[in-house]
Protein backbone atom coordinates (compact mmCIF):
# COMPACT_ATOMS: atom_id res chain seq x y z
CA UNK A 1 0.00 0.00 0.00
CA UNK A 2 1.52 3.30 -1.13
CA UNK A 3 1.20 6.28 1.19
CA UNK A 4 2.14 9.86 0.35
CA UNK A 5 2.65 12.20 3.29
CA UNK A 6 2.88 15.91 2.52
CA UNK A 7 4.17 18.74 4.66
CA UNK A 8 5.14 22.38 4.36
CA UNK A 9 2.03 24.29 3.35
CA UNK A 10 0.89 27.50 5.00
CA UNK A 11 0.29 31.20 4.66
CA UNK A 12 2.86 33.40 2.94
CA UNK A 13 2.93 36.96 1.67
CA UNK A 14 3.19 37.71 -2.06
CA UNK A 15 6.80 37.44 -3.15
CA UNK A 16 7.59 34.98 -0.39
CA UNK A 17 8.76 31.38 -0.48
CA UNK A 18 7.59 28.01 0.75
CA UNK A 19 8.94 24.47 0.52
CA UNK A 20 6.68 21.46 0.24
CA UNK A 21 7.79 17.90 0.92
CA UNK A 22 6.18 14.58 0.08
CA UNK A 23 7.48 11.31 1.45
CA UNK A 24 6.34 8.09 -0.17
CA UNK A 25 6.27 4.69 1.44
CA UNK A 26 5.31 1.28 0.17
CA UNK A 27 7.12 1.01 -3.17
CA UNK A 28 9.63 2.61 -5.48
CA UNK A 29 7.81 5.10 -7.66
CA UNK A 30 8.60 6.02 -11.26
CA UNK A 31 7.31 9.56 -11.27
CA UNK A 32 6.52 11.99 -8.47
CA UNK A 33 5.27 15.53 -8.50
CA UNK A 34 2.68 18.09 -7.57
CA UNK A 35 -0.74 19.14 -8.75
CA UNK A 36 -2.88 21.93 -7.33
CA UNK A 37 -6.54 22.85 -7.16
CA UNK A 38 -7.79 26.35 -6.52
CA UNK A 39 -11.38 27.02 -5.37
CA UNK A 40 -13.81 26.61 -8.25
CA UNK A 41 -11.13 25.32 -10.61
CA UNK A 42 -10.02 21.93 -11.85
CA UNK A 43 -6.94 20.21 -10.53
CA UNK A 44 -3.93 21.14 -12.65
CA UNK A 45 -0.37 19.96 -13.08
CA UNK A 46 2.29 22.02 -11.35
CA UNK A 47 5.39 19.92 -11.93
CA UNK A 48 6.59 16.33 -12.12
CA UNK A 49 9.96 14.60 -11.99
CA UNK A 50 11.09 11.08 -12.78
CA UNK A 51 13.77 9.11 -10.99
CA UNK A 52 16.27 10.12 -13.64
CA UNK A 53 15.70 13.78 -12.82
CA UNK A 54 13.77 14.81 -15.92
CA UNK A 55 11.22 17.49 -15.11
CA UNK A 56 8.08 19.08 -16.50
CA UNK A 57 6.68 22.41 -15.29
CA UNK A 58 3.46 24.27 -15.92
CA UNK A 59 4.16 27.52 -17.78
CA UNK A 60 2.67 29.48 -14.89
CA UNK A 61 5.38 28.34 -12.46
CA UNK A 62 8.46 28.11 -14.69
CA UNK A 63 11.34 30.10 -13.24
CA UNK A 64 9.67 30.35 -9.83
CA UNK A 65 9.18 26.76 -8.68
CA UNK A 66 11.79 24.01 -8.51
CA UNK A 67 11.12 20.32 -8.03
CA UNK A 68 13.73 17.90 -6.74
CA UNK A 69 13.77 14.28 -5.67
CA UNK A 70 15.73 12.23 -3.18
CA UNK A 71 15.53 8.73 -4.57
CA UNK A 72 17.07 7.15 -1.49
CA UNK A 73 14.35 8.66 0.70
CA UNK A 74 11.57 8.32 -1.90
CA UNK A 75 10.83 11.98 -1.20
CA UNK A 76 10.01 14.82 -3.55
CA UNK A 77 10.36 18.51 -2.75
CA UNK A 78 8.81 21.62 -4.24
CA UNK A 79 10.63 24.89 -3.63
CA UNK A 80 8.26 27.76 -4.41
CA UNK A 81 9.58 31.28 -4.75
CA UNK A 82 8.17 34.63 -5.86
CA UNK A 83 4.76 33.39 -4.84
CA UNK A 84 1.68 35.15 -6.19
CA UNK A 85 -1.90 35.26 -4.92
CA UNK A 86 -2.90 33.12 -7.90
CA UNK A 87 -0.70 30.34 -6.54
CA UNK A 88 -3.19 29.92 -3.70
CA UNK A 89 -4.54 26.38 -3.85
CA UNK A 90 -4.51 22.97 -2.25
CA UNK A 91 -1.34 21.27 -3.42
CA UNK A 92 -1.48 17.51 -3.91
CA UNK A 93 1.48 15.20 -4.04
CA UNK A 94 1.30 12.82 -6.99
CA UNK A 95 3.14 9.59 -7.66
CA UNK A 96 2.91 6.91 -10.26
CA UNK A 97 4.03 3.33 -10.79
CA UNK A 98 1.60 1.25 -12.83
CA UNK A 99 -1.18 3.32 -11.24
CA UNK A 100 -1.57 6.83 -9.84
CA UNK A 101 -1.36 7.76 -6.17
CA UNK A 102 -2.36 10.99 -4.42
CA UNK A 103 -1.55 12.66 -1.14
CA UNK A 104 -4.18 14.21 1.10
CA UNK A 105 -3.33 17.76 0.03
CA UNK A 106 -1.78 20.73 1.78
CA UNK A 107 -3.11 24.28 1.69
CA UNK A 108 -0.92 27.06 0.32
CA UNK A 109 -2.30 30.57 0.75
CA UNK A 110 -0.54 33.60 -0.71
CA UNK A 111 -1.99 36.77 0.75
CA UNK A 112 -0.95 40.02 2.37
N, C-alpha and C positions, 0 to 999 in steps of 0.2 A: 504494500500500500504506500503510494507516494504522498508525502506531505510537504507543503510549501509554507514556510513560516516567514512572514514579512515583518519588517520593523523600520522605523525611521521617519514616519510621516509626522505632520504637525502643521503649525501656523507659522508663516514666514512673511516678511514684508516684501513688496515688489523690489526686484534687484538682488534679493537674498539668495541663499543656497540651502539645499537640503541633500542628504544622502540616504537613499533607501537600500535596504538589504533584504535578500530572500535566500533562506537556507532550505535546501531540499534534502529529504531523507527517503530512503526506500529503494532507490535505484540510481544508476548513472543515466543522466539525461542528455539528449542530443543537442537540444536547443533550449535556452532559457531567455527570459526577457520580461518586458513590462508592457501592459496595456493600461489605458485609463478610460474612465467614464465620468463625464461631467453631467450635472443635473439636466434632464430633458434631452440628452444626446446619447447616441449609440457608443458602445465601447469601441475604442480605436487603438491601433498599434502605436506605441511610443518607440520602442526599440527592442531588437532581439540580437542574440549573440550565440554562435555555436561553439563547440568545445575547441575548435581550431582558432577561434578568435575573430572570425568574420562577423561583421556587424551590419545591421540595417537600422536606419533612423527615419522617423517621420520628418518631413520637411520642416514642420513647425518647431522642432526641437534641435535641429542640426546646428552645431556650433555652441549650443548651450548645455546639452545633456551628454553625459558620457557613460556608457555601459562597460562593465568589466566583469570577468568571471574568475573565480578561484576553483579550478577543477578538483583540486585535492579536497577542498571543503564542500564541493557541490553547492557553492554559493555565488549568487550574482548580485552585483551592486549597480545602483544608478546614482551617479553624481549629477545633481541638477543645479545649475547656476543661472544667474540673470533671470530669475523666475518672474513670470508675469501673471497678472490676475487670471488670464485665460488658461493658465496651467492648473488652476484649481479643479480638482477631480478626485475620485477614488482611484488609486493606482493598484492594479492587480498584477501580482507576479504570475508569470506564465512559464510552463515547461512542457517539453514534448519528448516522448520516446514511444513510438507506435501509436500512442494516443495523447490527447492534450490534458494538461493538469492546470489547475488554477489555485491561487492563494485566496485568502479571505478578503483581501483588500485593505488598503491603508489610506486614510484621508490626508490629502495635501491641500492646504488652503493658503492662497497667496493674497494678502490683503493688508492695507495700511490701517 
